[in-house]
Amino acid sequence: MTEKEQIIEILTDINPDIDYENETALIDGGLLDSFDIVTLVGELNDAFDITITVVDLVPENFNSADAMAALVLRLRD
Amino acid sequence: MSFLSFEFVVLFAATLLLYYILPRKAQPYVLLAASIVFYLFAGPKYIIYLAASTVVTYFAALLAYKNSKKFSSAAPELKKTLPADEYKRLARQSERRGKLLVGAALAVDLGILIAVKYLDFLVGNVVSLFGGKFPGLGLLLPLGLSYYTFAAVGYIVDVDRGKYAPERNFFRFALYMTYFPQMLQGPIPRFDKTGPQFSVGHKFSYDEFTDGLRLILWGAFKMLVIASAAAPAVAYITGNVLIAPNAAELIAAPGSPYAAFHEIGGAQLWLGMTAWGIQLYTNFSGGIDIAEGISECFGIRLAENFRRPYFATDLTDYWNRWHISLSDWLKDYVFYPMALSKRFARFSKFLKKKFGKFIAKTVPVSILSLILFTLVGIWHGANWGEILFGVFNGVIIMISTLCEPLFVKIRKPLKMDSLVVWRIFRSLRTFVLITLTRVISRAPSVSYAWKYYGKMFASPRFDLLSKQISDEGGLAAVLVSYIPLFLGLAALFTVSMLEENSKEHSVRALLQDRTVLRVVLEVLLVVAIAVIGTYGIGYDAAQFIYTQY
């Protein structure tokens, strides 16, 4: 399973009604709120053994599953 | 100095002239000088607090940054040459030095805020616990204290987090702290958004300039026509009101000290509090429109502060649309740091293990949102009414978060989310909820607020409403006197609907190529402000309600 697929699985668990494969405005479009972000960050930290900090919490890192996958890869390095 | 005063118009015009005729390099200095003049008008002695925050924050950020740069540039060499323990000790020492500098700046910035805004309240409450009475220091609130303190705290924390490098030019940093359009009531600035705009030269742009003037006009319309037309209804419930059970008797008694008072019933309170919601929104957002318009005339964009809050479908949505710069600030510097902390992660994991996913997801964030909204209340003022206003909002949001799965189970099979009626109902429900939470901050005291709630739910007293209407000349006369309010609200509603439903969420974009319509609307706004903009005796329509925070 790729990072993106894993991320989509986590996101679907948080809110199943969104097309994560194609959506590119998860934050800017208000689809994920601050509560969802907190849950998401906890899950991503656990799943990929990374530490997402407050500085990483910018819309560009969370607007799409691809952006999140890129963040995960960056933090793993 | 109000934005809607003669002195300000002179200052604004002179600043604009110098801003565009002097070399572009001088622009930040022109704005800084204008900001200092603007601030001095509020009272010369208050500038000392602002100066202290500016100087301390500027130097602390710069020194903390240099300290961290010095270590990180030497780190690779040190790692190679020093034993691991020694390297770790030096790293810890450098980190401690940085934290000390940042901590000292935060202590000064927040220390001033706490001492000036909250000390009387804190000491007063502690002393009263022991049965004493504290007269209070009665320090007057310096102009823009909460706004520039939050600007300073955001800046130093961001530099510490490595989000951006500190500003080296002291004058440009001082401008970020003192920039006059945002000094009266925000929006709370962020350095990475406004700072760079001060560093580039701005060429005069006719479009930008007229856009700015149009925003000023729209803001003035909201404040001088709508907010001031709603004010008498608000004043009635916050004026000389008596709510004792035998109020009528006390008021009517010969030689009564309450002769000038009146009784109030639940129906009047509902109407009055609705009017307060209208007045507060149009005054605050109108003032922000004016601030943004003024700034746009200099080619500088301020942060967005409102996104049609009364169209919100729930309280969380409302707070994402109301005073956005405050909500975002609290999210970035209070909510997320706590939510992403190790302690919080451990707490979530513990809950997940013991009670399952749902509890682990909702309980910790609900607790955090309660803390966050208590802070929103505290930010609004050092009194129990404002604090409880924040707590009420937090509790409602907490309950709705915990009950959301149940609500979804009801809504989904009925396909309610796609119904327009349901959408309208949700907005109305949110307005009613926020109106109810505002009762506690608007009532003369907390004990009055409880009685107001009792009246709103159990004692409408339509007889008192009828009496008030007949005292004011009958229903027809009352309705005629509120025509400016109805017209203003119709205009505001139309603009808000267009913004909400347009792709760009902006009327500006809709009017871009429609010159005739734009000019007609501008003339109408000017006429409306001149003819129906009211300036009632004892009510200063040009006053910004949110300046007091």
Interface residues (C-beta under 8 A of the other chain):
Chain A: G30 D33 S34 F35 I37 V38 T39 V41 G42 N45 I52 T53 V54 V55 L57
Chain B: R161 G162 K163 T316 N320 K331 D332 F335 Y336 P337 A339 L340 A345 S348 K361 T362 P364 V365 L368 S369 T401
